[in-house]
């Protein structure tokens, strides 16, 4: 089974985040993500940002991981050769396709809008109710992307419906005026299975 983790290799500030993509003895590739982090904000043993120090970055890494694992599953199923060049192309496609969205989220974060990676299932603790684009995840795969002006109410509806199977929720707090554009771009790029059913 293919796995992917993130790591840094130096103490310079900022330092580059690398990804390690491996599948037993079949392959073990290392690539630069071109993403940078303050080493004091990074936990190399866990391969993630420490204590929510940079939530925008962690969210980008979560999306990158989902993209590469999904791309791998599709390529493997279709008999595409998985090698270092394939990984470089997959990584490049993610960065190119998400560049404008990533830039927009960075801009939003700089304007003090908080970017959060995981949704707390205790609906009463999530306040205030902010507009957001959210991702329903199942086994690290994005299965649905939606937008809402009240995340707790929308997630509560998903849990009540019991139609979509998911085990994790990621989300990005946005301005209400940005919801349509960001949601449409992400759905077009990731084509989550529950979104495709209703297109």
Residue, then its C-alpha position, 0 to 999 in steps of 0.5 A: x500500500x502506498x503511503x506519503x509523509x512530509x519531512x524537512x531536511x535542514x535547520x535554515x529558516x525557512x526550510x523546504x518541506x519534502x515529501x516521501x512517497x513509498x510503497x514497500x520495496x516497489x518504490x521510495x521517492x523523495x521530492x521537494x514540495x517547494x513549500x517552506x516552513x519555519x523549522x521551529x513550527x514543524x514536527x518532523x517525527x509526525x510530518x506536520x505543523x506543530x500545534x496549529x502554528x501554520x494552519x494554511x500550510x497544514x491544510x495545503x499539505x493535507x490537500x497535496x497528500x489527498x491529490x497524490x494518493x488519489x492520482x496514484x490510485x487512478x494511475x495504478x488502476x490504468x497501468x501507468x508507470x509509477x516512477x520519479x517522473x510520474x511523481x514530479x508531474x503529479x506534484x507539479x499538476x497539484x501546485x499549478x492547478x491550486x496556485x490561485x486558490x493557495x494564493x487566495x487562501x494565503x491572502x485571506x489568512x494574512x487578513x486575519x481570517x483563520x484557516x482551520x484543518x479539522x472540524x470539531x464534531x462537538x457542534x456547540x464549541x464551533x463559534x462563530x459560524x463562519x462561511x467555509x468550503x469544507x471537504x468530507x474525507x474517507x480514508x484520506x480521499x476527498x469524497x465531497x466538497x461543499x460550501x456553507x455559511x454555517x459549518x456546524x449546521x451543514x455538517x449536522x445535516x450530513x450526519x443526519x442524512x447518513x447518505x455520504x460515508x466520511x470519517x473526517x472533515x477539513x475546511x477553509x474559512x473564507x469570505x462569503x463572496x469567495x465561496x462559489x469560486x473556490x468551491x467550483x474550482x476545487x470540485x472541478x479539480x478533484x471531482x469527488x464521487x458524491x459531487x459527481x453523482x449530482x452533476 
